[in-house]
Amino acid sequence: MAKSTIEKKIDSKVKSIQNHIKKLQDDLMHWQKIASDYETNRETIESILSVHNAPDLADDKGSGGDKTGNGRKRKR
């Protein structure tokens, strides 16, 4: 016997939800790995980020250049 329209809609919705759950599970596994990697390498990561976010003192002292670091002075 052929499936009714209602059965087809229900089957379609179930498959859609299953696909969504699979995507969420994959996303969860991805972020759990990131969390684990971060926990393992926390000190290194935070050290790198602190250096990256630190102001570049070389631009302000002795370089004679502008803030872009290309060595040209700004016109005033």
N, C-alpha and C positions, 0 to 999 in steps of 0.2 A: 504494500500500500504506500502511496506517495505521501511525503510529509506535507502537513498543512502549512499555511503561511505563518501561523503562530509558532509552530515547531521550528521552522527555518529561522525565524527571528530570534527565538530563544537560543538555538544552536549558534547563531552568528554572535550573539551577545556573550555567550559562554566562551567562545573562541577568542573574542576580543579581550575579555577580562583575563583569560589565560596568557595571552600575548603580553598584556600590560604587566601582569605579575612577573613574567619572565624578565621583562625589561627592568622592572624595579629590583628584582633579585640580582641581576647582573650589575646594576648601578650600586646596590648595597655592597656587593663583593668588591667592586672597584674602590669604594670609599673606605671599606674596612681595611683593604690593603694599604691605602694611603695613610690611614690612621696608624696602622702597625709600623709602616716604614718611618713615619714621623716619630713615633714613640722610640723606635730603635735608634734613630739618628737625630734626636731632638737638639742636642747641644751643637752639633755641626750645622744643622739647618738654621738655628737661631743665631749662631755666630755669623754665618754668611749673610743672613738678612740684616743683622745689625750693621755690618760693614757696608752693605748695599744701600741702606737707608741713611748712613752717616753723611754729613755734609762734606763736600769735596773741598778741603782746605787749600789744595794746590791752586785752585782758581783765584783765591783771594790774596795769595801771598807770592809775589815774585813772578807770576806768569805774564803779567802785563796784558793779558787777554780778557775777553769778555766771558760771561758765564757759560757760553757754549763751548769754551775750551779750544776755539779755533785760532787763537792768537791775535785776533783783530780787536782794536779798541773801538768802543761804541762812539758814534758821533753825538755831540751834545748840542 
